[in-house]
Amino acid sequence: MKNLIIGVDLVAKVIQVCVYADKKAQSNREMTPKQFSAYLSNLSPSLVVFEACASSNYWNQIATSLG
């Protein structure tokens, strides 16, 4: 799949991650912060969209540093 859009909802103890490709949701699952960090490190370059909340800046920095 190319042209992925990753939608991220930062909830208190879990992170909801929805992957969109070809204008359809391809997957939608919960991850722990540790799982999400590993997921980002293995992700090919994609558009990652975070909700606006207190921890979104932190996760934006992590995602940006991983490419």
Rosetta blueprint (number, residue, H / E / L):
1 M L
2 K L
3 N L
4 L L
5 I E
6 I E
7 G E
8 V E
9 D E
10 L E
11 V L
12 A L
13 K L
14 V L
15 I E
16 Q E
17 V E
18 C E
19 V E
20 Y E
21 A E
22 D L
23 K L
24 K E
25 A E
26 Q E
27 S E
28 N E
29 R E
30 E E
31 M E
32 T L
33 P H
34 K H
35 Q H
36 F H
37 S H
38 A H
39 Y H
40 L H
41 S H
42 N H
43 L L
44 S L
45 P L
46 S L
47 L E
48 V E
49 V E
50 F E
51 E L
52 A L
53 C L
54 A L
55 S L
56 S H
57 N H
58 Y H
59 W H
60 N H
61 Q H
62 I H
63 A H
64 T H
65 S H
66 L L
67 G L
